[in-house]
Amino acid sequence: MPAQIKLNLSFVREQFPALKRDFIFMDNAGGSQVLNGVIHRISDYLINTNVQLGASYKVSRESGNRLDKSVKTMANYINAKQKEEVVVGPSSTMLLRVLSLTLSEQWTAGDEVIVSNSDHEANVSCWMDLRKKGIVVKIWKLNTKTMRLDLSDLKALLSPKTKLVTLVHASNILGTINPIKEIAGIVHKAGALICVDGVAFAPHRAIDVQALDVDFYVFSTYKLYGPHLAIMYGKYEHLRKLKSFNHYFIGEEEVPYKLQPGNFNFELAYSLAGIPEYLELIHDYHFDKEDNLKAEQKHQKSFELMAKHEEELAAKLIDYLASKKDIRIIGEQDADNEKRVPTISFVHSKLKSDFIVRKVDKFNIGIRFGDFYAKKIIEDFNLVEKNGVVRVSLVHYNTLEEVRKLIDAFETIL
């Protein structure tokens, strides 16, 4: 990428109506702001095709075609082989719960699952609960010094009884990016499946499920500048084998509907296509026209542009935090976008995390404290007494000026 090309923040921020408000959004890992294109699509669907699917009349057929096209767009966005590999649901938590209940039907008592202690509980509790059925759950723990997952520890946990390894692509507290493709290779060599929670990764990088060679991959679109929905990818051969989670007359061959009881929210599902459209808009604004460039190539180049900007934001904040002797950064202390996303957490040696955040509130800046449902990190690193961590979660629409204002706020508090 040419060094002179930088993300045009004015253009980017014009695409998010909420950013016109006099407020600094830095709790983006909890939920991002929503794109103009997504909002328009929701209204458009409700005004023009808000009917039940499956009827013979014209508007119902139009509605069905719109939704089918939107799901295909998202399947292409993550590079799934076919749209049937995309399951749309209300949340990542729900989709992972459905997966755990249906996938475990194929297992017997004594079979093993490996979870990590760096995960959001959405990708832990649903597997832990299988212990009631005799499934053995092992925990892959972070290295206490590096706060990273060591692959040697995973290899030691794997056994002939391992059925599944499940972990985050990026931690919603540490910001660390895990080497999923390498891990998938290790897991598959052991004869097991891999499930990845990509919720904290998806807002920052392109997703290519085939390149990663994952069996299941889940992310939330409301953290990816879209509506409050989630997507679960599954290799078709795995989804096809799952028991139906729908009505008794919805058979196992009906993929993905058998995993979508009550179906999905139509207007929100239709709006999903606004996300890849935005990435293509970013590309076309910043780069000269290139003939025959595929959509996924545009997405990749846009995310690369975003990642460089996010690295600048993260570097400024991390450098400030690292200069304070009373502050301990929890997680990766390098802003390098190859190593982390700009979700940055810390604790103070004297002040509790909730005290710091509540003081920041008056500056019209939204950050957050707590465990963010990644409870095992907070417990295992003895951060409960601090009321969790202070978390600043940035995305590409944040500005260096906003980071400076946050630092100024911290200066008055710390």
Stockholm file with secondary structure:
# STOCKHOLM 1.0

chainA/1-414         MPAQIKLNLSFVREQFPALKRDFIFMDNAGGSQVLNGVIHRISDYLINTNVQLGASYKVSRESGNRLDKSVKTMANYINAKQKEEVVVGPSSTMLLRVLSLTLSEQWTAGDEVIVSNSDHEANVSCWMDLRKKGIVVKIWKLNTKTMRLDLSDLKALLSPKTKLVTLVHASNILGTINPIKEIAGIVHKAGALICVDGVAFAPHRAIDVQALDVDFYVFSTYKLYGPHLAIMYGKYEHLRKLKSFNHYFIGEEEVPYKLQPGNFNFELAYSLAGIPEYLELIHDYHFDKEDNLKAEQKHQKSFELMAKHEEELAAKLIDYLASKKDIRIIGEQDADNEKRVPTISFVHSKLKSDFIVRKVDKFNIGIRFGDFYAKKIIEDFNLVEKNGVVRVSLVHYNTLEEVRKLIDAFETIL
#=GR chainA/1-414 SS CCTTCCCCHHHHHHTCGGGGSSCEECBTTTCCCCCHHHHHHHHHHHHHCCSCTTCSSHHHHHHHHHHHHHHHHHHHHTTCSSGGGEEEESCHHHHHHHHHHHHGGGCCTTCEEEEETTSCGGGTHHHHGGGGGTCEEEEECCCTTTCSCCHHHHHHHCCTTEEEEEEESBCTTTCBBCCHHHHHHHHHHTTCEEEEECTTTTTTSCCCHHHHTCSEEEEEGGGTTSCSCEEEEECHHHHHHSCCCSCTTSCTTSTTGGGCTTCCCHHHHHHTTHHHHHHHHHHHHHSCCCTTCCHHHHHHHHHHHHHHHHHHHHHHHHHHHHTCTTEEECSCCCCCTTTBCSEEEEEESSSCHHHHHHHHHTTTEECEEECTTCHHHHHHTTCGGGTSEEEEECCTTCCHHHHHHHHHHHHHHC
#=GC SS_cons         CCTTCCCCHHHHHHTCGGGGSSCEECBTTTCCCCCHHHHHHHHHHHHHCCSCTTCSSHHHHHHHHHHHHHHHHHHHHTTCSSGGGEEEESCHHHHHHHHHHHHGGGCCTTCEEEEETTSCGGGTHHHHGGGGGTCEEEEECCCTTTCSCCHHHHHHHCCTTEEEEEEESBCTTTCBBCCHHHHHHHHHHTTCEEEEECTTTTTTSCCCHHHHTCSEEEEEGGGTTSCSCEEEEECHHHHHHSCCCSCTTSCTTSTTGGGCTTCCCHHHHHHTTHHHHHHHHHHHHHSCCCTTCCHHHHHHHHHHHHHHHHHHHHHHHHHHHHTCTTEEECSCCCCCTTTBCSEEEEEESSSCHHHHHHHHHTTTEECEEECTTCHHHHHHTTCGGGTSEEEEECCTTCCHHHHHHHHHHHHHHC
//
